[in-house]
């Protein structure tokens, strides 16, 4: 029974991508990729907010939400996964830590494409939050 439920969960959640958003399984990069070049030529760091995906274009920014706890991060897609990888997105360890699924290894997520305007608005609100927290 457990195997059937697990199989159905993964089959149903691998790729439900509709245009600019999708629901699927996320994982995170292994430490062995630290310092290697990504598909965009950037040097990979698990401390940056980046991701690999075969469903989103390189250079696009996406909002990733952990469907179990509602936590959200914004990451730049700068790498590709292997062609036989059926997950929706692989995140840096920093992004996975912020979504609270480091111990689990895998997580069901919703991924939404975000515009440059949405990203800059979010960055502005982060700057305001940072300046408030440093004053306290």
GROMACS elastic network, one bead per residue, 0.5 to 0.9 nm:
[ bonds ]
;  ai    aj funct       b0    kb
    1     4     6  0.51580   500
    1     5     6  0.63028   500
    1     6     6  0.86185   500
    2     5     6  0.52306   500
    2     6     6  0.60916   500
    2     7     6  0.84736   500
    3     6     6  0.51099   500
    3     7     6  0.59512   500
    3     8     6  0.85168   500
    4     7     6  0.50644   500
    4     8     6  0.61018   500
    4     9     6  0.85391   500
    5     8     6  0.51601   500
    5     9     6  0.60932   500
    5    10     6  0.86985   500
    6     9     6  0.51106   500
    6    10     6  0.63096   500
    6    11     6  0.85714   500
    7    10     6  0.53524   500
    7    11     6  0.60533   500
    7    12     6  0.85157   500
    8    11     6  0.50368   500
    8    12     6  0.59107   500
    8    13     6  0.82958   500
    9    12     6  0.53664   500
    9    13     6  0.59811   500
    9    14     6  0.84146   500
   10    13     6  0.51231   500
   10    14     6  0.57266   500
   10    24     6  0.82399   500
   10    25     6  0.75812   500
   11    14     6  0.57350   500
   11    15     6  0.81317   500
   12    15     6  0.73426   500
   12    16     6  0.76952   500
   12    24     6  0.81461   500
   13    16     6  0.66007   500
   13    23     6  0.63164   500
   13    25     6  0.62873   500
   13    87     6  0.87800   500
   13    88     6  0.88699   500
   13   108     6  0.72536   500
   13   109     6  0.88826   500
   14    23     6  0.73787   500
   14    25     6  0.56592   500
   14    86     6  0.62558   500
   14    87     6  0.56802   500
   14    88     6  0.63208   500
   14   108     6  0.88251   500
   15    22     6  0.70038   500
   15    23     6  0.64703   500
   15    24     6  0.53780   500
   15    25     6  0.80528   500
   15    86     6  0.77105   500
   15    87     6  0.74676   500
   15    88     6  0.63562   500
   16    21     6  0.84686   500
   16    22     6  0.52959   500
   16    23     6  0.53597   500
   16    24     6  0.65364   500
   16    88     6  0.89172   500
   17    20     6  0.73899   500
   17    21     6  0.58328   500
   17    23     6  0.64158   500
   17    24     6  0.80975   500
   17    55     6  0.79740   500
   17    88     6  0.86415   500
   17   111     6  0.87187   500
   18    21     6  0.56718   500
   18    22     6  0.58893   500
   18    23     6  0.89762   500
   19    22     6  0.78434   500
   19   113     6  0.89673   500
   20    56     6  0.84748   500
   20   111     6  0.82625   500
   20   112     6  0.59562   500
   20   113     6  0.52752   500
   20   114     6  0.84700   500
   21    62     6  0.88237   500
   21   110     6  0.71995   500
   21   111     6  0.53689   500
   21   113     6  0.60733   500
   22    88     6  0.80698   500
   22   109     6  0.82742   500
   22   110     6  0.56705   500
   22   111     6  0.52279   500
   22   112     6  0.65918   500
   23    67     6  0.88906   500
   23    88     6  0.76165   500
   23   108     6  0.72139   500
   23   109     6  0.56585   500
   23   111     6  0.61912   500
   23   112     6  0.88796   500
   24    87     6  0.66457   500
   24    88     6  0.52912   500
   24    89     6  0.79163   500
   24   107     6  0.82910   500
   24   108     6  0.56009   500
   24   109     6  0.55872   500
   24   110     6  0.65784   500
   24   111     6  0.79839   500
   25    86     6  0.83831   500
   25    87     6  0.51560   500
   25    88     6  0.55297   500
   25    89     6  0.69293   500
   25    90     6  0.87302   500
   25   106     6  0.65707   500
   25   107     6  0.55542   500
   25   109     6  0.59697   500
   25   110     6  0.85999   500
   26    66     6  0.89986   500
   26    87     6  0.60288   500
   26    88     6  0.59667   500
   26    90     6  0.55576   500
   26    91     6  0.70788   500
   26    96     6  0.87407   500
   26   105     6  0.84205   500
   26   106     6  0.56130   500
   26   107     6  0.52091   500
   26   108     6  0.61780   500
   26   109     6  0.63170   500
   27    87     6  0.75063   500
   27    88     6  0.86329   500
   27    89     6  0.66933   500
   27    91     6  0.61647   500
   27    92     6  0.87117   500
   27    96     6  0.76531   500
   27   101     6  0.85467   500
   27   102     6  0.87257   500
   27   105     6  0.59114   500
   27   107     6  0.65579   500
   28    46     6  0.89834   500
   28    51     6  0.83483   500
   28    89     6  0.82267   500
   28    92     6  0.55142   500
   28    93     6  0.57214   500
   28    94     6  0.89637   500
   28    95     6  0.82039   500
   28    96     6  0.62725   500
   28   102     6  0.79351   500
   28   105     6  0.70204   500
   28   106     6  0.76709   500
   29    32     6  0.81156   500
   29    33     6  0.69270   500
   29    34     6  0.86796   500
   29    46     6  0.72806   500
   29    51     6  0.85447   500
   29    52     6  0.88334   500
   29    90     6  0.62903   500
   29    91     6  0.61311   500
   29    92     6  0.55037   500
   29    93     6  0.62839   500
   30    33     6  0.60542   500
   30    34     6  0.79507   500
   30    46     6  0.84678   500
   30    92     6  0.84940   500
   30    93     6  0.79406   500
   31    34     6  0.55676   500
   31    45     6  0.88944   500
   31    46     6  0.72722   500
   31    93     6  0.83704   500
   32    35     6  0.84088   500
   32    36     6  0.85259   500
   33    36     6  0.55324   500
   33    37     6  0.84607   500
   33    44     6  0.68827   500
   33    45     6  0.79054   500
   33    46     6  0.82964   500
   34    37     6  0.87601   500
   34    43     6  0.79487   500
   34    44     6  0.55628   500
   34    45     6  0.52802   500
   34    46     6  0.64527   500
   35    43     6  0.54520   500
   35    44     6  0.51378   500
   35    45     6  0.61754   500
   35    46     6  0.89800   500
   36    42     6  0.82987   500
   36    43     6  0.55606   500
   36    44     6  0.55053   500
   36    45     6  0.82536   500
   37    40     6  0.77190   500
   37    41     6  0.53472   500
   37    42     6  0.54903   500
   37    44     6  0.58605   500
   37    79     6  0.88370   500
   38    41     6  0.51530   500
   38    42     6  0.54260   500
   38    43     6  0.61615   500
   38    44     6  0.60834   500
   38    52     6  0.86987   500
   38    78     6  0.63976   500
   38    79     6  0.50701   500
   38    80     6  0.77108   500
   39    42     6  0.74783   500
   39    52     6  0.88706   500
   39    58     6  0.79821   500
   39    78     6  0.62903   500
   39    80     6  0.62554   500
   40    43     6  0.88162   500
   40    58     6  0.71041   500
   40    59     6  0.79877   500
   40    78     6  0.56084   500
   40    79     6  0.64323   500
   41    44     6  0.88980   500
   41    78     6  0.83991   500
   41    79     6  0.87979   500
   42    78     6  0.76107   500
   42    79     6  0.89038   500
   44    47     6  0.88053   500
   44    48     6  0.80170   500
   44    50     6  0.83992   500
   44    78     6  0.89085   500
   44    79     6  0.89552   500
   44    92     6  0.87672   500
   45    48     6  0.56565   500
   45    49     6  0.86818   500
   45    50     6  0.83365   500
   45    92     6  0.74268   500
   45    93     6  0.88229   500
   46    49     6  0.78018   500
   46    50     6  0.80448   500
   46    91     6  0.84938   500
   46    93     6  0.50958   500
   46    94     6  0.60074   500
   46    95     6  0.83934   500
   47    50     6  0.86968   500
   47    92     6  0.69025   500
   47    93     6  0.67358   500
   47    94     6  0.51999   500
   47    95     6  0.81660   500
   48    75     6  0.85154   500
   48    92     6  0.66985   500
   48    93     6  0.83100   500
   48    94     6  0.65222   500
   48    95     6  0.77779   500
   49    73     6  0.81648   500
   49    74     6  0.70716   500
   49    76     6  0.65984   500
   49    91     6  0.77573   500
   49    92     6  0.62663   500
   49    93     6  0.85173   500
   49    94     6  0.65752   500
   49    95     6  0.57588   500
   50    61     6  0.88074   500
   50    74     6  0.83355   500
   50    77     6  0.58357   500
   50    78     6  0.65024   500
   50    79     6  0.83116   500
   50    90     6  0.87162   500
   50    91     6  0.62069   500
   50    92     6  0.56486   500
   50    94     6  0.87519   500
   50    95     6  0.75212   500
   51    75     6  0.62131   500
   51    76     6  0.59957   500
   51    78     6  0.61360   500
   51    79     6  0.64465   500
   51    80     6  0.83578   500
   51    89     6  0.66683   500
   51    90     6  0.54479   500
   51    92     6  0.59580   500
   51    95     6  0.85300   500
   52    56     6  0.85891   500
   52    58     6  0.84546   500
   52    76     6  0.84796   500
   52    77     6  0.54800   500
   52    78     6  0.60667   500
   52    81     6  0.58515   500
   52    88     6  0.88000   500
   52    89     6  0.57648   500
   52    90     6  0.50474   500
   52    91     6  0.65350   500
   52    92     6  0.85592   500
   53    56     6  0.58219   500
   53    57     6  0.78737   500
   53    58     6  0.82467   500
   53    77     6  0.65982   500
   53    78     6  0.82267   500
   53    79     6  0.65877   500
   53    80     6  0.51668   500
   53    81     6  0.58676   500
   53    87     6  0.82095   500
   53    88     6  0.62971   500
   53    90     6  0.64835   500
   53    91     6  0.88745   500
   54    57     6  0.76180   500
   54    58     6  0.89452   500
   54    79     6  0.84154   500
   54    80     6  0.56215   500
   54    81     6  0.61507   500
   54    82     6  0.83001   500
   54    83     6  0.78036   500
   54    85     6  0.87440   500
   54    86     6  0.89876   500
   54    87     6  0.88345   500
   54    88     6  0.73570   500
   54    89     6  0.76362   500
   55    88     6  0.69023   500
   55    89     6  0.80771   500
   56    59     6  0.87024   500
   56    60     6  0.69123   500
   56    61     6  0.88945   500
   56    62     6  0.85302   500
   56    77     6  0.71197   500
   56    89     6  0.89501   500
   56   113     6  0.82073   500
   57    60     6  0.57126   500
   57    61     6  0.89908   500
   57    77     6  0.69938   500
   57    78     6  0.84044   500
   58    61     6  0.87296   500
   58    76     6  0.79741   500
   58    77     6  0.52530   500
   58    78     6  0.51763   500
   58    79     6  0.66822   500
   58    80     6  0.80334   500
   59    76     6  0.61059   500
   59    77     6  0.54112   500
   59    78     6  0.57163   500
   59    79     6  0.88289   500
   60    75     6  0.84869   500
   60    76     6  0.57862   500
   60    77     6  0.55475   500
   60    78     6  0.79344   500
   60   113     6  0.73398   500
   60   114     6  0.78755   500
   60   115     6  0.85419   500
   61    74     6  0.67277   500
   61    75     6  0.55810   500
   61    77     6  0.61680   500
   61   112     6  0.87098   500
   61   113     6  0.62833   500
   61   114     6  0.58299   500
   61   115     6  0.74444   500
   61   116     6  0.79869   500
   61   119     6  0.78267   500
   62    73     6  0.83247   500
   62    74     6  0.56088   500
   62    75     6  0.56055   500
   62    76     6  0.64379   500
   62    77     6  0.74450   500
   62   111     6  0.63719   500
   62   112     6  0.53889   500
   62   114     6  0.52904   500
   62   115     6  0.85063   500
   63    72     6  0.67157   500
   63    73     6  0.56898   500
   63    75     6  0.65691   500
   63   110     6  0.80346   500
   63   111     6  0.56301   500
   63   112     6  0.51217   500
   63   113     6  0.63706   500
   63   114     6  0.64663   500
   64    71     6  0.83448   500
   64    72     6  0.55437   500
   64    73     6  0.53891   500
   64    74     6  0.62017   500
   64    75     6  0.75584   500
   64    99     6  0.85520   500
   64   109     6  0.64005   500
   64   110     6  0.57281   500
   64   112     6  0.65625   500
   64   113     6  0.89454   500
   65    68     6  0.87071   500
   65    69     6  0.83647   500
   65    70     6  0.59764   500
   65    71     6  0.56477   500
   65    73     6  0.66611   500
   65    74     6  0.89016   500
   65    99     6  0.74763   500
   65   108     6  0.85914   500
   65   109     6  0.53344   500
   65   110     6  0.51113   500
   65   111     6  0.64369   500
   65   112     6  0.84702   500
   66    69     6  0.57763   500
   66    70     6  0.52911   500
   66    71     6  0.54862   500
   66    72     6  0.64732   500
   66    73     6  0.89165   500
   66    99     6  0.60601   500
   66   100     6  0.82132   500
   66   101     6  0.84744   500
   66   107     6  0.68748   500
   66   108     6  0.62776   500
   66   110     6  0.66732   500
   67    70     6  0.54576   500
   67    71     6  0.78175   500
   67   107     6  0.81809   500
   67   108     6  0.60534   500
   67   109     6  0.52885   500
   67   110     6  0.65160   500
   68    71     6  0.83521   500
   68   107     6  0.82573   500
   68   108     6  0.73783   500
   68   109     6  0.81385   500
   69    99     6  0.80795   500
   69   100     6  0.83591   500
   70    99     6  0.83499   500
   71    98     6  0.74783   500
   71    99     6  0.54469   500
   71   100     6  0.79223   500
   72    98     6  0.77896   500
   72    99     6  0.64431   500
   73    95     6  0.65663   500
   73    96     6  0.88827   500
   73    98     6  0.71474   500
   73    99     6  0.71393   500
   74    95     6  0.81999   500
   74   114     6  0.85416   500
   74   119     6  0.80919   500
   75    91     6  0.80237   500
   75    92     6  0.87926   500
   75    95     6  0.75992   500
   77    80     6  0.81595   500
   77    89     6  0.89448   500
   77    91     6  0.89900   500
   80    83     6  0.85096   500
   80    90     6  0.88410   500
   81    84     6  0.82090   500
   81    85     6  0.63709   500
   81    86     6  0.89501   500
   81    87     6  0.87388   500
   81    89     6  0.81394   500
   81    90     6  0.75892   500
   82    85     6  0.53886   500
   82    86     6  0.88252   500
   83    86     6  0.79456   500
   85    88     6  0.84906   500
   86    89     6  0.88776   500
   87    90     6  0.74328   500
   88   109     6  0.85585   500
   88   111     6  0.84048   500
   89   109     6  0.88594   500
   89   111     6  0.84470   500
   90    96     6  0.89999   500
   91    94     6  0.79552   500
   91    95     6  0.59731   500
   91    96     6  0.61593   500
   92    95     6  0.53433   500
   92    96     6  0.63518   500
   92    97     6  0.86419   500
   93    97     6  0.59360   500
   93    98     6  0.85453   500
   93   102     6  0.74862   500
   94    97     6  0.50473   500
   94    98     6  0.62827   500
   94    99     6  0.87215   500
   95    98     6  0.51137   500
   95    99     6  0.63115   500
   95   100     6  0.86561   500
   96    99     6  0.50256   500
   96   100     6  0.61124   500
   96   101     6  0.57898   500
   96   102     6  0.58638   500
   96   105     6  0.86428   500
   96   107     6  0.89879   500
   97   101     6  0.63210   500
   97   102     6  0.56636   500
   98   101     6  0.81117   500
   98   102     6  0.89272   500
   99   102     6  0.81966   500
   99   107     6  0.89282   500
  100   103     6  0.78929   500
  100   104     6  0.86555   500
  101   104     6  0.52278   500
  101   105     6  0.60695   500
  101   106     6  0.67462   500
  101   107     6  0.63450   500
  102   105     6  0.53693   500
  102   106     6  0.79254   500
  103   106     6  0.85544   500
  104   107     6  0.72039   500
  114   117     6  0.81575   500
  114   118     6  0.61809   500
  114   119     6  0.66975   500
  115   118     6  0.52200   500
  115   119     6  0.62719   500
  115   120     6  0.86988   500
  116   119     6  0.50131   500
  116   120     6  0.61192   500
  116   121     6  0.85719   500
  117   120     6  0.52190   500
  117   121     6  0.61849   500
  117   122     6  0.86224   500
  118   121     6  0.51437   500
  118   122     6  0.61987   500
  118   123     6  0.86698   500
  119   122     6  0.51075   500
  119   123     6  0.61874   500
  119   124     6  0.86579   500
  120   124     6  0.61641   500
  120   125     6  0.86731   500
  121   124     6  0.51323   500
  121   125     6  0.63445   500
  121   126     6  0.87073   500
  122   125     6  0.51262   500
  122   126     6  0.62109   500
  122   127     6  0.86983   500
  123   127     6  0.62339   500
  123   128     6  0.87261   500
  124   127     6  0.50987   500
  124   128     6  0.63702   500
  124   129     6  0.86981   500
  125   128     6  0.50765   500
  125   129     6  0.61698   500
  125   130     6  0.86054   500
  126   130     6  0.60503   500
  126   131     6  0.85703   500
  127   130     6  0.50747   500
  127   131     6  0.61712   500
  127   132     6  0.86078   500
  128   131     6  0.52098   500
  128   132     6  0.62165   500
  128   133     6  0.86913   500
  129   132     6  0.51912   500
  129   133     6  0.62051   500
  129   134     6  0.87075   500
  130   133     6  0.51703   500
  130   134     6  0.61758   500
  130   135     6  0.87166   500
  131   134     6  0.52507   500
  131   135     6  0.63845   500
  131   136     6  0.89992   500
  132   135     6  0.53348   500
  132   136     6  0.66797   500
  133   136     6  0.53758   500
